[in-house]
Every structure is written in structure tokens, then in C-alpha cells.
């Protein structure tokens, strides 16, 4: 076969390539399908054989792929390349075997970057962070569309990036990037990139926090024009300062306060730009009002600023022209933005009590942001802690938690943190780990809540011990509230 270095567009010769695709989730299926369309010989390797995996394997097998289900090791074929699923940790035994055999490993992002069109390919605007990725990516997509640009949100958001790139007739792609997608990126070069924030998460996947943070920092590598950082999180600026960006790339900050030079910020209730305007030393361009952002919350203002920075960075692509993403486009995009479900979503209000579904708060950092939004909270939390510690979270919010209702495998971890740091907060731990525990939690919350309270599902944990995913968890909570209130 040719050197992998020659495979820099889908117009290259992929037909001599023998590829092992690890995992048959959304990313793996799309990767295998794309590689087969390009003429590569594909072997599917998955350690499971559940119904969904088997169905996808049957489809790809009928198209000529070799299938290895319930696999514990790589097949004996001489693989030229392994394309891996983000669900497999960097130290997974499949990856160790590939390294021992000297087989290069690519992730979904790397493959998608390599199969772009040779000319006229859409630029990428990449978004990562422990929390806020999906909201920021969808805000970005909305702003770009308001500017009249052809765009799609793809990647970790659940819309296959490989699939979008294979049928690319776009100007720009808003790419949501999760940390597990970043270890096996080698040549991806986004036009602009942002890391929104970094807090403890995915410790079980990476082994420790430092490895997780190092993975996040890779978002900035080879950034072409603007490396965007959070002015409230020094770690993101350090990432930018250490990154090997392309020559001429700029560092651009965002802040909820008054912006300095080359920053976006807030002045008198307005989002303003001092980064992507010609006279930025003396002037700030108003983009939108804070009141245009919904749901209203400090962290959502940060998300909107980050999305605006990326969009304005793309709009400034041709320095000789006026910015293609106008202030009006930013404003209209933020106004028309529709939040994804289960993110600080209002479920109901009854007798002065508010019920909020923030099931997407799957780590302590996200739960912190959620708890910060409400003064008196009946907190429904718990699930799989993923190696997290909840002491700081509890200490920060002991004064606003009226009652904690805990469920799931790692409820005792949160319970112990409450005992240590908030001994006056009543704690009810539900023993059952069946999904009906959510109904019981809502019933108790309804009984104990009084006017002015918020019943908040912000678990701080993953959902997989009791639910298929955080969406199902949120839906069961929503249905339980409706049943309890007779809605």
C-alpha cells in the first residue's frame, strides 16, 4: 500500500488499505462504511455481539467487511491501520496490541479530516470542554446559519462527523469534540478551536485527571486562525500558550466581564467583540444582548461568548472583506437557538415549586453550575461517579441544598461528602437501583417541597447503572413529575 502520509483527502488512493475498525457504535459504523466506499478492505472488531452491534455487523458484512465479534484480540490479518472508537480507553488491550504490532491508530476525527475533499472542503470549528460542549456547538450552528452559511453540527453531538464529511457541500462544520476522541488525532487542523472549561471527568477512561486534561489540550494543536480560551479558567489559557498552533494563529479570550484587547465580553448587558474588528484597540462591537441568551445562566453566557468567538473567527476568514458573520447574525442565531433536551430544562411549576431536568449534568462540575442557579434546592443526584470526588461540590452548595435524595451505585460517595461537609442537610438514599427509584425520588421531593424550592435533577454522575443513557434518565424524571403533579 501507499504511505499513510499520502492519504490526505478522499481523492487519494485508499484501495490498497487494510483497516481494522474497532467498535460498531455510531462512529465505528460510519467509519467502516466510508472506508468501504473508498475501496479499503475493512475488518470489524468488537468485543460484544449485542443486537445493535450484530445488526450493524450484518449490514457491513453483506457489503464485504470481515466481521470479528466477541473478540478479545486483533485478527491475524496484516492491518495497515486501526480506526478506533472513542468508547475504548487509550490503554485498551486492542490499542496495546496495535502498538506492539506497530499498527498506526486513528480516531474518528483523524479519519474524517483525512477524507475531506481535496479542494473546497469545509473548515472546522471545534468545541471541547468538560461541560457546555453541546450547547455551544448548537449555538454556533445557529449563528452560522443565521449568517447564511451552509453548516452542520457533528461529532460527539451524535451526528457522525465522518458521514457529514463524506457528503460535504458545506461552508463550515461545527464540531463537538469529547475528550475520548482526542488521543488519536494526528493531523487535524481546525480553523478555530475552544476548550470551554476543564474539571474532573472521565477519570476511569484516562486513568487520572492529568491525562484527561492533556487530551483536552489537543484540541488546540494545529489551529489555523483562532485558539479561543475561557478567561475565567486559567487552565484553558495555559493550554493555548503551550499549543503548537499554525503560524499566525491568535489567542482570543472570552469573559463575562468587560473584555480586554482580543477578547469577547459583556458590557452593560451586551455581548461585545474586541477581537474580530479592525479598530479593536479603541472600540467594542455590540453583538447581542445577554437577554437574547436562553436559558439564562452565567455558564450559558460563557457558552454564547465562545460560540460567538468561533463564528466571528470564521467570518473574519478573508481579512479584505467585512466579517461574514455580522452582529445581527450573532443576535438572531442566539435568539433562535433551541437548547438540546435535559440541559437545565424547565419541566413544570406547581404551587411555587419548580421542577428542573438537568440529567445531562453527568459530572460534579456540571452539577455545580446547575446548583448555582437556584437558591433552595431539593437535589436528586447519584449514579456512576466515574472516579470523581464530591467534597468541593457539597462545600460550595451546602447552604442551598434543603434535601438530598440519592440513588444509584455511587450514592454513598455523595452521601459521605454530605455527611462530612453538610451535616445539617437531610439525606435520603434509595436502596433500589431499578428505574422505579426515580419515581420514588420525585414522590419524596414533591412531599417535602414548599413554595420557592426547586426540585433539581442534576445527578453529577453517569446514568449507565440504572438507565440506558442520560436522556432516558431525564425522560423518566419528566414523566414522574407529570404523574406526581397530575399533569
Secondary structure, DSSP 8 states (H G I E B T S, - for coil): ---GGG--STTS--TT-EEEEE--SHHHHHHHHHHHHTT-EEEEE-S---HHHHHHHHHHHHTT-EEE-S-SS--SS--SEEE--TTS-TT-HHHHHHHHTT-EEE-HHHHHHHTS-SSS--EEEEEE-SSSHHHHHHHHHHHHHHTT--EEEEETTSS-HHHHHHT---SEEEEE--GGGTTT-SS---SEEEE----S--HHHHSSHHHHHHHHHGGGTT--SEEEEETT-HHHHHHHHHS---TT-EEEEE-SS---TTEEEEETTEEEESSSSTTTTT--EEEEEGGGSSS--HHHHHHHHHHHHHHHHHHTSSTTS--SS-HHHHHHHHHH----TTSSEEEEEETTEEEEE-TT--SHHHHHHHHTT-SSEEEEE-SB-TT---HHHHHHHTTTEEEEEE-STTHHHHHHHHHHH-TTSEEEE----STHHHHHHHHHHHHH--TT-EEEE--SSBSTTTSSSHHHHHHHHHHHHHHHHT-
